[in-house]
Amino acid sequence: MKKTDRSRIRRRIYALFIFLLIFIALFYIRLPYYVTYPGEAEPLDKMITVEDGHKEKGDFMLTTIRLGKASVIQYIFAHFNKYHMIYPEHQIKRDWESDRDYDHRQLKIMENSQQIATIVAFQLANEPIEVRNEGVIVSGTIKEMPADKKLQAGDVIIAVDDKKIDEASKLLAYLKDKKEGDVVQLTIERNNKRKKIILPIEKFPSKYAASKDDLRYGIGIVGPVTKTVVHTEKQVTFDTDNIGGPSAGLMFTLEIYSQLTEKDVTKGYKIAGTGEIFEDGKIGAIGGIAQKVVAAHKAGADIFFAPVSGNNYEDAKKAAKDIDTKMKIVPLKKVYEALDYLEKLEPKN
């Protein structure tokens, strides 16, 4: 083999090696950013089943957005697509959260949303329901704080210093007056077993303080959530895979209510929407509504329910105009407004 041939082969190998490095960098190296983009809009009767529930001709639809750690190529592409949003990692995950803690927190928020939706829907349908608070779920812990070494995401706190605790607000109120050097005894449930844990009260690390004068003390629990247990005569089951967050609450409520009532609430329409649901029936703002409008449009939805709060409705209208959809954007403050709107509709041919 001639020297020039060997040199040519060597250059090709080097070029191939550099190409592979660039390919790996573009597609596999993750940046400290997240990218969100339109997900799906799927019929909820495939995800929610009410015992002896009624079927509707149309569909209530769950809208989602997709979220993932950005690769270099995804980060670049997002700058050229208005419905692909880029967020610094700290805006998605709390500084002290691991990926596991974040996922666990999102799933617990989803479970809470399902419970509230069940409560509101059964009350709207005048169906019997019993609601009990049975403790406080630990969503995560802060590194360098006492709870980090002894508590786990998913632990349920049922007492502090032998005083029953059944709501997150009561736990926070009790800990609020504690000072550095104090000690508290937690009674927790983990894997169906009870145990007592003693934790000291310590000052939060300075990076979590709002200012130099912000002297906060505690044990280092992240986002405690009240464990609510709901009992109904008609069993409600959810199959939502790994979807997290609170934004499906409104549509969960409407689907459960629809299955509880004999009349066809949908009137034959495909109805998408989004919004956090509260026990008083109010609908809260959510993130990514423009992306959810895109997802609903692609799925052929006729109607999209959007919360008025947080400028959600205005953002949804702008997105609908931008993508030139015929889908009707309907503003809502409370869930009964959705039912009133559908009641006045003529059935779809």
C-alpha positions as semicolon CSV with decimal commas, in nm:
position;residue;x (nm);y (nm);z (nm)
1;M;0,000;0,000;0,000
2;K;0,134;0,340;-0,096
3;K;0,208;0,599;0,168
4;T;-0,051;0,836;0,015
5;D;-0,315;0,562;0,039
6;R;-0,235;0,501;0,406
7;S;-0,251;0,872;0,473
8;R;-0,589;0,896;0,296
9;I;-0,729;0,607;0,502
10;R;-0,595;0,762;0,821
11;R;-0,764;1,092;0,738
12;R;-1,093;0,914;0,671
13;I;-1,070;0,732;1,004
14;Y;-1,001;1,060;1,182
15;A;-1,293;1,225;1,000
16;L;-1,522;0,936;1,094
17;F;-1,407;0,956;1,455
18;I;-1,473;1,331;1,466
19;F;-1,815;1,277;1,305
20;L;-1,904;1,019;1,572
21;L;-1,794;1,258;1,846
22;I;-2,010;1,535;1,700
23;F;-2,304;1,294;1,663
24;I;-2,273;1,186;2,026
25;A;-2,243;1,547;2,140
26;L;-2,551;1,655;1,945
27;F;-2,783;1,372;2,040
28;Y;-2,663;1,221;2,368
29;I;-2,496;1,490;2,579
30;R;-2,760;1,646;2,807
31;L;-2,758;2,015;2,890
32;P;-2,879;2,181;3,214
33;Y;-3,205;2,266;3,037
34;Y;-3,541;2,104;2,979
35;V;-3,745;2,118;2,659
36;T;-4,124;2,092;2,656
37;Y;-4,337;2,042;2,345
38;P;-4,694;1,941;2,253
39;G;-4,791;1,592;2,365
40;E;-5,115;1,406;2,302
41;A;-5,488;1,455;2,354
42;E;-5,639;1,120;2,450
43;P;-5,994;1,010;2,541
44;L;-6,032;0,981;2,917
45;D;-6,277;0,691;2,909
46;K;-5,971;0,474;2,840
47;M;-5,802;0,601;3,156
48;I;-6,092;0,637;3,401
49;T;-6,352;0,376;3,486
50;V;-6,643;0,441;3,721
51;E;-6,818;0,128;3,844
52;D;-7,148;0,086;3,653
53;G;-7,063;0,409;3,472
54;H;-7,242;0,540;3,165
55;K;-7,082;0,583;2,822
56;E;-7,091;0,902;2,621
57;K;-7,101;0,944;2,243
58;G;-6,829;1,207;2,244
59;D;-6,508;1,228;2,442
60;F;-6,354;1,422;2,723
61;M;-5,983;1,438;2,640
62;L;-5,669;1,466;2,850
63;T;-5,408;1,698;2,697
64;T;-5,041;1,660;2,780
65;I;-4,707;1,817;2,709
66;R;-4,385;1,622;2,678
67;L;-4,083;1,716;2,886
68;G;-3,727;1,596;2,876
69;K;-3,369;1,694;2,950
70;A;-3,242;1,877;2,642
71;S;-2,975;1,734;2,418
72;V;-2,769;1,978;2,212
73;I;-2,977;1,915;1,898
74;Q;-3,306;1,951;2,090
75;Y;-3,185;2,276;2,242
76;I;-3,098;2,414;1,898
77;F;-3,420;2,292;1,736
78;A;-3,632;2,446;2,013
79;H;-3,507;2,791;1,919
80;F;-3,672;2,754;1,579
81;N;-4,010;2,616;1,695
82;K;-4,240;2,847;1,890
83;Y;-4,419;2,552;2,054
84;H;-4,099;2,400;2,187
85;M;-4,010;2,577;2,511
86;I;-3,671;2,583;2,686
87;Y;-3,644;2,605;3,064
88;P;-3,333;2,615;3,285
89;E;-3,316;2,308;3,505
90;H;-3,379;2,508;3,824
91;Q;-3,719;2,619;3,690
92;I;-3,832;2,258;3,655
93;K;-3,665;2,084;3,949
94;R;-3,600;2,225;4,290
95;D;-3,232;2,272;4,368
96;W;-3,233;1,993;4,623
97;E;-3,435;1,743;4,417
98;S;-3,300;1,432;4,253
99;D;-3,469;1,301;3,936
100;R;-3,638;1,038;4,151
101;D;-3,768;1,298;4,397
102;Y;-3,903;1,512;4,112
103;D;-4,083;1,220;3,948
104;H;-4,225;1,111;4,282
105;R;-4,348;1,462;4,358
106;Q;-4,520;1,492;4,020
107;L;-4,693;1,155;4,058
108;K;-4,813;1,243;4,409
109;I;-4,952;1,571;4,278
110;M;-5,132;1,372;4,008
111;E;-5,277;1,134;4,269
112;N;-5,399;1,431;4,471
113;S;-5,556;1,577;4,157
114;Q;-5,741;1,248;4,094
115;Q;-5,878;1,248;4,448
116;I;-5,999;1,608;4,431
117;A;-6,157;1,541;4,091
118;T;-6,339;1,242;4,236
119;I;-6,467;1,448;4,530
120;V;-6,591;1,734;4,310
121;A;-6,750;1,503;4,050
122;F;-6,937;1,296;4,308
123;Q;-7,062;1,610;4,479
124;L;-7,182;1,752;4,146
125;A;-7,364;1,426;4,074
126;N;-7,511;1,411;4,428
127;E;-7,345;1,074;4,486
128;P;-7,240;0,969;4,840
129;I;-6,872;1,014;4,922
130;E;-6,657;1,005;5,235
131;V;-6,331;1,199;5,262
132;R;-6,064;1,153;5,530
133;N;-5,720;1,306;5,580
134;E;-5,476;1,048;5,714
135;G;-5,139;1,218;5,740
136;V;-4,877;1,407;5,543
137;I;-4,684;1,261;5,251
138;V;-4,314;1,352;5,223
139;S;-4,242;1,451;4,863
140;G;-3,870;1,491;4,918
141;T;-3,601;1,621;5,150
142;I;-3,335;1,893;5,140
143;K;-2,972;1,789;5,138
144;E;-2,771;1,895;5,443
145;M;-3,089;1,899;5,654
146;P;-3,185;1,641;5,924
147;A;-3,473;1,487;5,726
148;D;-3,246;1,398;5,434
149;K;-3,081;1,111;5,617
150;K;-3,386;0,962;5,788
151;L;-3,692;1,032;5,575
152;Q;-3,773;0,909;5,226
153;A;-4,003;1,033;4,951
154;G;-4,335;0,856;5,010
155;D;-4,311;0,839;5,389
156;V;-4,636;0,938;5,559
157;I;-4,611;1,145;5,878
158;I;-4,905;1,067;6,106
159;A;-4,791;1,230;6,431
160;V;-4,539;1,480;6,570
161;D;-4,441;1,452;6,935
162;D;-4,730;1,204;6,971
163;K;-4,980;1,465;6,846
164;K;-5,191;1,346;6,553
165;I;-5,113;1,523;6,226
166;D;-5,357;1,473;5,940
167;E;-5,295;1,777;5,719
168;A;-4,985;1,940;5,571
169;S;-5,091;2,282;5,703
170;K;-5,100;2,147;6,061
171;L;-4,752;2,000;6,025
172;L;-4,608;2,327;5,893
173;A;-4,785;2,528;6,164
174;Y;-4,642;2,302;6,435
175;L;-4,286;2,323;6,302
176;K;-4,304;2,697;6,239
177;D;-4,258;2,792;6,605
178;K;-3,966;2,556;6,664
179;K;-3,619;2,698;6,720
180;E;-3,271;2,579;6,640
181;G;-3,171;2,310;6,887
182;D;-3,525;2,186;6,947
183;V;-3,600;1,822;6,874
184;V;-3,916;1,666;6,730
185;Q;-4,029;1,304;6,724
186;L;-4,208;1,198;6,404
187;T;-4,430;0,893;6,379
188;I;-4,424;0,777;6,019
189;E;-4,562;0,497;5,805
190;R;-4,328;0,337;5,553
191;N;-4,412;0,020;5,359
192;N;-4,715;-0,039;5,585
193;K;-4,498;-0,028;5,898
194;R;-4,488;0,241;6,167
195;K;-4,169;0,379;6,315
196;K;-4,060;0,676;6,525
197;I;-3,784;0,909;6,411
198;I;-3,620;1,184;6,615
199;L;-3,495;1,488;6,424
200;P;-3,330;1,811;6,542
201;I;-3,446;2,153;6,422
202;E;-3,174;2,324;6,220
203;K;-3,127;2,643;6,022
204;F;-3,188;2,609;5,649
205;P;-2,874;2,642;5,434
206;S;-2,812;3,002;5,328
207;K;-2,873;2,925;4,959
208;Y;-3,241;2,858;5,041
209;A;-3,287;3,187;5,226
210;A;-3,474;3,472;5,058
211;S;-3,228;3,724;5,209
212;K;-2,944;3,753;5,457
213;D;-3,197;3,824;5,732
214;D;-3,415;3,524;5,638
215;L;-3,353;3,293;5,934
216;R;-3,572;2,990;5,878
217;Y;-3,553;2,671;6,075
218;G;-3,694;2,325;6,021
219;I;-3,618;1,961;5,951
220;G;-3,589;1,991;5,571
221;I;-3,906;1,841;5,423
222;V;-3,990;1,934;5,063
223;G;-4,346;1,996;4,950
224;P;-4,546;1,803;5,213
225;V;-4,883;1,691;5,074
226;T;-5,191;1,593;5,274
227;K;-5,274;1,224;5,232
228;T;-5,643;1,223;5,147
229;V;-5,838;0,897;5,140
230;V;-6,163;0,895;4,944
231;H;-6,434;0,629;4,988
232;T;-6,718;0,600;4,738
233;E;-6,994;0,345;4,684
234;K;-6,903;0,332;4,317
235;Q;-6,538;0,249;4,266
236;V;-6,331;0,483;4,049
237;T;-6,010;0,351;3,892
238;F;-5,742;0,548;3,709
239;D;-5,490;0,421;3,455
240;T;-5,275;0,722;3,369
241;D;-4,934;0,550;3,343
242;N;-4,661;0,795;3,445
243;I;-4,843;1,122;3,376
244;G;-4,769;1,369;3,654
245;G;-4,876;1,712;3,774
246;P;-5,210;1,876;3,861
247;S;-5,327;2,002;3,521
248;A;-5,561;1,712;3,437
249;G;-5,791;1,786;3,733
250;L;-6,065;1,965;3,539
251;M;-6,095;1,700;3,269
252;F;-6,081;1,417;3,526
253;T;-6,375;1,582;3,703
254;L;-6,581;1,610;3,386
255;E;-6,513;1,249;3,282
256;I;-6,606;1,108;3,623
257;Y;-6,921;1,322;3,636
258;S;-7,015;1,212;3,285
259;Q;-6,988;0,843;3,378
260;L;-7,195;0,902;3,693
261;T;-7,485;1,060;3,503
262;E;-7,720;0,894;3,256
263;K;-7,744;1,183;3,010
264;D;-7,469;1,227;2,752
265;V;-7,286;1,532;2,881
266;T;-7,056;1,546;2,576
267;K;-7,343;1,580;2,325
268;G;-7,122;1,387;2,085
269;Y;-6,838;1,642;2,081
270;K;-6,465;1,587;2,131
271;I;-6,387;1,807;2,430
272;A;-6,031;1,876;2,537
273;G;-5,906;2,109;2,807
274;T;-5,683;2,160;3,104
275;G;-5,675;2,316;3,450
276;E;-5,605;2,233;3,812
277;I;-5,918;2,151;4,011
278;F;-5,983;2,258;4,371
279;E;-6,235;2,115;4,616
280;D;-6,459;2,421;4,584
281;G;-6,481;2,363;4,209
282;K;-6,250;2,647;4,112
283;I;-6,012;2,593;3,822
284;G;-5,648;2,696;3,854
285;A;-5,398;2,804;3,591
286;I;-5,142;2,562;3,449
287;G;-4,827;2,582;3,238
288;G;-4,785;2,502;2,871
289;I;-5,141;2,578;2,764
290;A;-5,042;2,687;2,412
291;Q;-4,874;2,350;2,360
292;K;-5,187;2,174;2,483
293;V;-5,400;2,370;2,237
294;V;-5,174;2,239;1,959
295;A;-5,209;1,882;2,089
296;A;-5,590;1,911;2,108
297;H;-5,610;2,056;1,756
298;K;-5,403;1,769;1,614
299;A;-5,638;1,521;1,785
300;G;-5,944;1,681;1,621
301;A;-6,103;1,832;1,930
302;D;-6,412;2,050;1,880
303;I;-6,393;2,237;2,212
304;F;-6,107;2,336;2,443
305;F;-6,174;2,441;2,803
306;A;-5,916;2,690;2,934
307;P;-5,879;2,843;3,282
308;V;-5,933;3,218;3,301
309;S;-5,671;3,256;3,574
310;G;-5,305;3,310;3,504
311;N;-5,377;3,450;3,157
312;N;-5,435;3,091;3,039
313;Y;-5,743;3,176;2,834
314;E;-5,572;3,462;2,649
315;D;-5,268;3,246;2,575
316;A;-5,493;2,966;2,450
317;K;-5,680;3,204;2,219
318;K;-5,353;3,334;2,073
319;A;-5,231;2,982;2,004
320;A;-5,564;2,884;1,847
321;K;-5,550;3,185;1,616
322;D;-5,187;3,118;1,528
323;I;-5,249;2,757;1,421
324;D;-5,579;2,854;1,253
325;T;-5,790;2,594;1,432
326;K;-6,169;2,576;1,421
327;M;-6,166;2,446;1,778
328;K;-6,372;2,663;2,015
329;I;-6,175;2,802;2,311
330;V;-6,403;2,833;2,616
331;P;-6,297;3,027;2,931
332;L;-6,376;2,878;3,273
333;K;-6,350;2,991;3,634
334;K;-6,540;2,700;3,792
335;V;-6,622;2,349;3,678
336;Y;-6,999;2,402;3,676
337;E;-6,948;2,660;3,400
338;A;-6,827;2,380;3,173
339;L;-7,143;2,181;3,245
340;D;-7,361;2,488;3,184
341;Y;-7,187;2,547;2,851
342;L;-7,235;2,188;2,738
343;E;-7,597;2,184;2,854
344;K;-7,677;2,467;2,612
345;L;-7,509;2,302;2,313
346;E;-7,709;2,134;2,042
347;P;-7,611;1,767;2,001
348;K;-7,348;1,713;1,733
349;N;-7,481;1,556;1,415
